[in-house]
Amino acid sequence: MIKFFNKYVYRTPMLPVTAFDAASNYSSVDEFLAEALSKDQVQEAIYVASPVFFEEVEKFLVGSLQTEADPKRMSRFRVTALKYLNRMSYRATPFGLCAGVGSGEVVNSDTTTEAIKDYKLRREVKLDTAYMIFLANEFRDQPGILELLRFYPNNSILDIGTKSRYVEYVDSQSGRAYNLSIFSNNEYIQILRDAAAQGKTIGELASLIADEDVTVSEAKGFILQLIDAKILISELEPRVVGTGYQDQLREILEGCQDRAEDTPAATTVERYLNHLNALEAQISGLGDEKNVVRYRNIAATVEAFHGKAYPNIIRLDSEVVTTGTPRVDFQMARHIQRGMKAFAKLCRVPTGNSLAKFKKQFDERYERRMVPLLEALDPELGIGFDNLGSEAFTFTPLVDNLPRAPRMKTSKERDVKWDFNLHSFLLDRILKARAEGSETIELTDKDMERFSYDLENIPPTALAMINVVPNPGEEEPTIVFKGIGKDSATALLARFAHLNDEIEDCLRELADFEAQSVGDNVIAEVNHLANFRVGNITERPKIHQYEIGYITKSNSTEEGLIPVTDLYLGLRGGRLVLVSKSLGKEIVPRLSNAHNYFHNCLPVYKFLATLQEEYHHGYYEFAPNLGPITKMVDYIPRLQYKNFVFRPASWRIPTHEIKKLKNFPFEEFAEKVRAHFDEQGWPRTFNYHDRGTPIFIDLNNQASLFLFSEIIETNLILITEAIGVQAEDYWFEHQGQGYAHELLLPFRNEVFLRHPKRVAPEIVEAVADTPRTVFPSSEWIFFKLYAGANAVEKIVSERLPVFLAELHREGLISSFFFLRLRDPDYHLRIRFRTPDHAAIGEVIRRMNEYFAPELENGFIWKIMVDTYQRELERYGADLMRASEELFAVDSTAVVRLKSLLSAEVNKDEEWLLMMRMMQIYVEVFELDDKQIGEFLKERRETFSHIFNTNKLQKRDLTLRYKNHLPKIAAAVVAEQFPFEQEAAMRQILAVFRKDITEIYQQHFRHLSIQDKMEGLQSYIHMSILRFAASKNKVHEHVMFFMLERFYLQQKQMERQRQKTAVKK
């Protein structure tokens, strides 16, 4: 069930749409710019966005730019100025003073709301985070300051034996560069790391390792080396979750001031603290207008302090302040809710992304292991992430941060994913609409019934981002969907929570519901600053109980902090599972901001951000899924269902004709462009997408047309329909002036509240006598024989029995077991346990010699010696050796049975032996009748889900069961099999039962019923992997279906006999 919250957020630009529309009233673009740029509000918005460009504005207003600048410079100025003014009028995305954020409550439908009055943008001004970091780094480098700071261990450190790997970094003007480094972790470093977890000064740390052999001075010198190598990082490293960095820096400076008494550094600390106080005092003196002079005074203060100018000092966010808010009532919210459900039917869950590739690599490398996260993502020790290898984290100063132009796309074949239901329907409707000259594809209820959506693929919280376009005389306004927040509704709100209490309350309400949606597991905010230049957009309040700190100062005793070293990663049921070892719970990472984490970020940060939706198996990408259609046609009409616009009309326009017209004088150019658009059937008003950013263009407006003519660069551009931009009746209106807007209405998906409790996988550590990794030179030697399924069957049934007998007879092996698997090639895995190291070489020689004929004739195409990775998570470290004993007993029975079967004429019913072995396992593990029923039902339901069992398949399975029932009963009840060597087979099964019974009694009997059932799942699965020549999972599916049916039938017959006996 999807329900809306009772709060919403809206965003509007600073100026009404008429501000840019007014350009048509001026005789020239420059005349319009001179008028528009002279306004205080516009000047302040431009100065905050770019002080450098504002200097150009001042020159333009006094006429010096026109006389000094060359034509190209003037043209660039006009384009930039028009882009700013266009944004201030048409684009609602918050940015400085150009656009702001407001909030409101969903009201009862019969409530009368007050008309909007006194519309203005309230400034929330802080110091820019990048400047704060620059100030902090400069402070750190002053003489004597390092002695005053507290230091913490770099929390990216991964300990591997006596070595430790970590991410080192260097800051420069172009950003932060990373290097994957390694150091030897000796006793002294470990003492310092442990102590620094609580934050220690250099002096405090030095006192811990100074002794009669190491002076305090030497100890400090050693610690400074660790600081320089970033093994220890200072408290100046910013945290982007919780208190803002401006307040963090103040607290650090005040702490240093307390520790600096009677030291030469006291003056330095006081100077920096006074500088921060002066800047904050100047910010508090800002008014509602004419602030450019005040901003310049702040810049002058900074320049005087540092001896040089700093480009951006101010961070400004705007709150929309009105006496009254745009009306959103329950009726509208419920209507949007219905539209959101319909919208989901046309969307898809993305596949084939970097996470899908990572899963495949993880499965091939680790299988069911729970692996330390840092190890798995290490590009050298593990598998890395998203094609980021170790070269990406190596300092190469000559070539680092080299700008690269995108390579021109070449024509080549590409894989196309075509949804025959959705894409065929949409393409047919698009072509039909074009043929009929229709501008809109009107989807009907009958059309929508063709498609469905899954609530499981809608995130726990989402934002419906819409435009509301009133339709005078109509009951419902047009609702234009611009998207629905992916992963979490918090991503677009957290950055602005500091603007007012209502937004922060809404944010916390969303976070609380998300916590409920994961049950007993944990949502943890990712606390990492990818680059100091994105500090403004990544700072956010602490809204979740837990957080994951990465390359930031962290106090190990702080409540709710999960170190990355505490995180383990595994693959369960096709889903990546992140687990906290200390909490014993699954962790759902959360990035409650809109940072583009795909660009130039560390693998751990990128991976955690990408993993956000994995807990619920992926979410919809909320845009109509047109697949390859967008590349097949140049015009797609509006996609609309009732009054919901799911996608505005779009056109792909070739620009060569437009570019030719630029040689004409502007007035003539304007007429010819309008005529060209009319001739081609293109609209005169539209949104032009400039590198992904929409710019509203009106070809009837000379300033807008000039802007369009100057910004088209490529030979093919995308324009989309502008809906509601020029409507006379605006949803957001003030004093008769219409404002563009975006409405963000938060929703919650309550389906996840009904999910069963999810238990985190156990993190199993290897025990002393049972190492996880068994190398070829130790007790087990592991072979892989690559061959086809038929060749492997012949090896198991005919060749392997003789070879095993030879090895056992000569004392070269004491045990063995085997499996048939793919990786992805089909192969036979054989593990031999040798009595001593001397036997290993002889076993390898014998293996090559014995199977030489198969190698020579190509039946075996590769023999490989590999490393044996014990599945401790599946079987438990304490039961691993007992499990290996059981594998050996099972393997011996299968080989002996297969050897007998090789002499049989008809082997089609060998699966009866498999079924009997399955039943023996169940009987030996002492499950009572009820538990047997539960176990068989769970197995049957699991495989029914895997194979998507429907009525047709179930009917077929039932028919197969009925056809084979007499033979099943004979095999399971009386061990009677349709084979000539039936007696010998019964003897083998008797030995099999006896041997696994002994192992069970010694090692498994004490286990809980739940643990016994989990063990049985694996042991039976492995047994079938050994026995079945191919299609092992299908065999398991069919046989569990039949075995459950037989068990239920036997129980029914027993109850019937009991009733008959009572009557007698």
Stockholm file with secondary structure:
# STOCKHOLM 1.0

chainA/1-1064         MIKFFNKYVYRTPMLPVTAFDAASNYSSVDEFLAEALSKDQVQEAIYVASPVFFEEVEKFLVGSLQTEADPKRMSRFRVTALKYLNRMSYRATPFGLCAGVGSGEVVNSDTTTEAIKDYKLRREVKLDTAYMIFLANEFRDQPGILELLRFYPNNSILDIGTKSRYVEYVDSQSGRAYNLSIFSNNEYIQILRDAAAQGKTIGELASLIADEDVTVSEAKGFILQLIDAKILISELEPRVVGTGYQDQLREILEGCQDRAEDTPAATTVERYLNHLNALEAQISGLGDEKNVVRYRNIAATVEAFHGKAYPNIIRLDSEVVTTGTPRVDFQMARHIQRGMKAFAKLCRVPTGNSLAKFKKQFDERYERRMVPLLEALDPELGIGFDNLGSEAFTFTPLVDNLPRAPRMKTSKERDVKWDFNLHSFLLDRILKARAEGSETIELTDKDMERFSYDLENIPPTALAMINVVPNPGEEEPTIVFKGIGKDSATALLARFAHLNDEIEDCLRELADFEAQSVGDNVIAEVNHLANFRVGNITERPKIHQYEIGYITKSNSTEEGLIPVTDLYLGLRGGRLVLVSKSLGKEIVPRLSNAHNYFHNCLPVYKFLATLQEEYHHGYYEFAPNLGPITKMVDYIPRLQYKNFVFRPASWRIPTHEIKKLKNFPFEEFAEKVRAHFDEQGWPRTFNYHDRGTPIFIDLNNQASLFLFSEIIETNLILITEAIGVQAEDYWFEHQGQGYAHELLLPFRNEVFLRHPKRVAPEIVEAVADTPRTVFPSSEWIFFKLYAGANAVEKIVSERLPVFLAELHREGLISSFFFLRLRDPDYHLRIRFRTPDHAAIGEVIRRMNEYFAPELENGFIWKIMVDTYQRELERYGADLMRASEELFAVDSTAVVRLKSLLSAEVNKDEEWLLMMRMMQIYVEVFELDDKQIGEFLKERRETFSHIFNTNKLQKRDLTLRYKNHLPKIAAAVVAEQFPFEQEAAMRQILAVFRKDITEIYQQHFRHLSIQDKMEGLQSYIHMSILRFAASKNKVHEHVMFFMLERFYLQQKQMERQRQKTAVKK
#=GR chainA/1-1064 SS CEEECSEEEEEEESSCTHHHHGGGGSSSHHHHHHHHTTSHHHHHHHHHHCHHHHHHHHHHHHTHHHHHSCHHHHHHHHHHHHHHHHHHHHCCSCBTTTEEEEEEECBCTTCCCCCCCSCEEEEEEEECHHHHHHHHHHHHTSTTCTTTSCEEECTTCEEETTEEEEEEEEEETTEEEEEEEEEECCHHHHHHHHHHTTCBCHHHHHHHHCCSSSCHHHHHHHHHHHHHTTSEEETTSCCCBSSCHHHHHHHHHHHHHHHTTTSTTHHHHHHHHHHHHHHHHHHHTCCSSCCHHHHHHHHHHHHHHHSSCCSCCEEEEEEEECSSCCCCBHHHHHHHHHHHHHHHTTCBCCCSSHHHHHHHHHHHHHTTCCEEHHHHHCTTTSCCBTTBCGGGGSCCTTTTTCCCCCCCCCCCCCCCCCCTTHHHHHHHHHHHHHHHTCSEEEECHHHHTTCCCCGGGSCSEEEEEEEEECCTTCSSCEEEEEEECSSCGGGGTGGGTTTCHHHHHHHHHHHHHHHHHTTTSEEEEEECCSCGGGHHHHCBCCCSSEEEECSSCCCTTSTTEEEGGGEEEEEETTEEEEEETTTTEEEEEECCSCCCTTSSCCHHHHHHHHGGGGGGTCCCBSSCCCTTHHHHCSEECEEEETTEEEECCEEEEECHHHHHHTTSCHHHHHHHHHHHHHHHTCCSEEEEEETTEEEEEETTSHHHHHHHHHHCCSSEEEEEECCSTTCSSCSSEETTEECCCEEEEEEEEGGGGGSCCCCCCCCCCCBTTBCSEECTTSSEEEEEEEECHHHHHHIIIIIHHHHHHHHHHTTSCSEEEEEEEESSSEEEEEEEECSSTHHHHHHHHHHHHHTHHHHHHTSEEEEEEECEECCHHHHCGGGHHHHHHHHHHHHHHHHHHHHHHTTCSCCTTTHHHHHHHHHHHHHHTTCCHHHHHHHHHHHHHHHHHHTTCCHHHHHHHHHHHHHHHHHHHHHHHHCCCSSTTHHHHHHHHHHHHHHHHHHIIIIITTSCHHHHHHHHHHHHHHHHHHHCSSCHHHHHHHHHHHHHHHHHHHHHHHHHHHHHHHHC
#=GC SS_cons          CEEECSEEEEEEESSCTHHHHGGGGSSSHHHHHHHHTTSHHHHHHHHHHCHHHHHHHHHHHHTHHHHHSCHHHHHHHHHHHHHHHHHHHHCCSCBTTTEEEEEEECBCTTCCCCCCCSCEEEEEEEECHHHHHHHHHHHHTSTTCTTTSCEEECTTCEEETTEEEEEEEEEETTEEEEEEEEEECCHHHHHHHHHHTTCBCHHHHHHHHCCSSSCHHHHHHHHHHHHHTTSEEETTSCCCBSSCHHHHHHHHHHHHHHHTTTSTTHHHHHHHHHHHHHHHHHHHTCCSSCCHHHHHHHHHHHHHHHSSCCSCCEEEEEEEECSSCCCCBHHHHHHHHHHHHHHHTTCBCCCSSHHHHHHHHHHHHHTTCCEEHHHHHCTTTSCCBTTBCGGGGSCCTTTTTCCCCCCCCCCCCCCCCCCTTHHHHHHHHHHHHHHHTCSEEEECHHHHTTCCCCGGGSCSEEEEEEEEECCTTCSSCEEEEEEECSSCGGGGTGGGTTTCHHHHHHHHHHHHHHHHHTTTSEEEEEECCSCGGGHHHHCBCCCSSEEEECSSCCCTTSTTEEEGGGEEEEEETTEEEEEETTTTEEEEEECCSCCCTTSSCCHHHHHHHHGGGGGGTCCCBSSCCCTTHHHHCSEECEEEETTEEEECCEEEEECHHHHHHTTSCHHHHHHHHHHHHHHHTCCSEEEEEETTEEEEEETTSHHHHHHHHHHCCSSEEEEEECCSTTCSSCSSEETTEECCCEEEEEEEEGGGGGSCCCCCCCCCCCBTTBCSEECTTSSEEEEEEEECHHHHHHIIIIIHHHHHHHHHHTTSCSEEEEEEEESSSEEEEEEEECSSTHHHHHHHHHHHHHTHHHHHHTSEEEEEEECEECCHHHHCGGGHHHHHHHHHHHHHHHHHHHHHHTTCSCCTTTHHHHHHHHHHHHHHTTCCHHHHHHHHHHHHHHHHHHTTCCHHHHHHHHHHHHHHHHHHHHHHHHCCCSSTTHHHHHHHHHHHHHHHHHHIIIIITTSCHHHHHHHHHHHHHHHHHHHCSSCHHHHHHHHHHHHHHHHHHHHHHHHHHHHHHHHC
//
